[in-house]
Amino acid sequence: MAYGTYRGLFRPEWAGPLAKALVLLLVGYGLYRNRHLKSLYLVLLGLFLNTLVIFANGGHMPVSLDALQKAGIEGWEELLKTKADAVHSLLDESTRLPFLGDVIPLPPLRKTASLGDLFILGGIVGVVVEGALRAGGRRPSRRQAALRVLAFLLLVWLLLTLRT
């Protein structure tokens, strides 16, 4: 849909919200089918926060121009102002729930993120760890599991900082 919108085949006013609704249905079904994985509740919370801000702003995720600049991304201001991007819009004074938009710059990745994105990422990391622990056939103590998650997050952070 995003490519079709970029090429002028779809109008961004309806293509973005329709694509988001389809994604939410599919992701929701996947979350429901895997509800036994407790870490997915973080993903669900992040999805809820992102959905809340998107629907509060007419089907577009608001993006902070300041966060884009801090992340090293430039040249998107006009596209975001006109809502020509089917997914995002520029954060301004009329934005509802601006603190839930893409306001967190991630310079090593040249991206911006939202609070919901961080919850989703944390939940996915938790699912990977949870799945690996279950596949091993033994259940470590909560302390061991927490230390493994922290070690994994430290490794991810280290790889991201070395990338720049």
C-alpha positions in Angstrom: 0.0 0.0 0.0 2.8 2.4 0.9 4.5 1.8 -2.5 1.2 2.2 -4.3 0.6 5.5 -2.5 4.0 6.7 -3.4 3.4 5.9 -7.0 0.0 7.7 -6.9 -2.1 4.5 -7.2 -3.8 5.0 -3.8 -4.9 8.1 -1.9 -2.9 8.4 1.4 -6.1 9.5 3.3 -7.6 6.0 3.0 -4.6 3.7 2.1 -2.7 4.3 5.3 -5.6 3.7 7.7 -6.8 0.6 5.7 -3.3 -0.9 5.7 -3.0 -0.2 9.5 -6.4 -1.9 10.2 -5.3 -5.0 8.2 -2.0 -5.2 10.1 -3.7 -4.7 13.4 -6.1 -7.6 12.6 -3.3 -9.9 11.6 -1.0 -9.0 14.5 -4.0 -9.2 16.9 -4.7 -12.7 15.7 -1.0 -13.7 16.1 -1.0 -12.3 19.7 -4.2 -14.2 20.5 -2.8 -17.5 19.2 0.4 -17.1 21.2 -1.1 -15.7 24.4 0.7 -18.3 26.5 3.9 -16.3 25.9 3.8 -13.8 28.7 6.3 -11.4 27.1 3.7 -10.8 24.3 1.7 -8.7 26.7 4.4 -6.0 26.3 3.9 -6.2 22.6 0.2 -5.9 23.1 0.7 -2.8 25.3 3.0 -1.2 22.7 0.6 -2.0 19.9 -2.2 -0.5 22.0 -0.2 2.7 22.5 0.7 3.0 18.8 -2.9 2.3 17.8 -4.2 4.9 20.2 -2.0 7.7 18.9 -2.5 6.7 15.2 -6.3 6.7 15.5 -6.3 9.9 17.6 -4.5 11.6 14.7 -6.6 10.5 11.8 -4.8 7.3 10.9 -1.2 8.7 10.8 1.6 8.3 13.2 2.9 11.8 14.2 6.6 12.3 13.8 8.7 15.0 15.5 10.8 17.1 13.2 13.3 17.6 16.0 13.6 13.8 16.5 14.1 13.3 12.8 16.9 15.9 12.7 18.6 14.4 15.8 18.4 10.9 14.2 20.2 12.3 11.1 17.1 12.1 8.9 16.5 15.1 6.7 14.3 16.0 3.7 11.0 14.6 5.0 9.4 17.8 6.3 7.4 18.6 3.1 6.3 15.1 2.6 5.1 14.8 6.2 3.4 18.3 6.2 1.2 17.3 3.2 0.5 13.8 4.6 1.7 12.4 1.3 3.3 9.6 3.4 0.4 7.1 4.0 1.8 6.2 7.4 3.2 9.3 9.1 2.4 13.0 9.6 4.4 15.9 11.0 3.9 16.5 14.7 2.5 20.0 15.3 0.4 21.9 17.8 -2.8 20.2 16.6 -1.4 16.7 17.2 -3.3 14.7 19.8 -1.2 12.6 22.3 2.1 13.9 20.9 4.2 12.1 23.6 3.1 8.8 22.1 4.2 9.7 18.6 7.6 9.0 17.0 9.5 11.4 19.3 12.5 9.3 20.4 15.5 9.7 18.0 17.7 6.6 17.4 20.8 8.1 15.7 22.6 4.7 15.4 19.7 3.3 13.4 18.8 6.6 11.7 15.2 6.2 12.8 12.7 7.6 15.2 10.7 5.5 17.6 7.6 5.9 19.9 7.1 4.7 23.4 4.9 1.9 21.9 7.7 0.8 19.6 10.0 0.4 22.7 7.4 -1.7 24.4 7.0 -3.8 21.2 10.8 -4.2 21.0 11.1 -5.2 24.7 8.3 -7.7 24.2 9.9 -9.3 21.2 13.2 -9.6 23.0 11.3 -11.2 25.9 9.6 -13.7 23.5 12.9 -14.7 22.0 14.4 -15.3 25.5 11.2 -17.0 26.7 11.1 -19.3 23.6 14.8 -20.2 24.0 14.3 -21.0 27.7 11.3 -23.2 26.9 13.2 -25.0 24.1 16.0 -25.8 26.4 13.7 -27.9 28.5 14.6 -26.4 31.8 13.2 -23.4 33.6 15.9 -21.1 35.1 15.2 -19.0 38.2 13.7 -15.5 37.6 17.0 -14.0 38.5 18.8 -16.1 35.9 16.2 -15.2 33.3 16.4 -11.5 34.2 20.2 -11.6 33.9 20.0 -13.3 30.5 17.6 -10.6 29.2 19.9 -7.8 30.6 22.9 -9.5 28.9 21.0 -9.7 25.6 19.9 -6.1 25.8 23.5 -5.0 26.6 24.7 -6.9 23.6 22.2 -5.3 21.3 23.1 -1.8 22.7 26.8 -2.6 22.2 26.2 -3.6 18.6 24.2 -0.5 17.9 26.8 1.8 19.4 29.6 0.1 17.5 27.7 0.5 14.2 28.1 4.3 14.3 
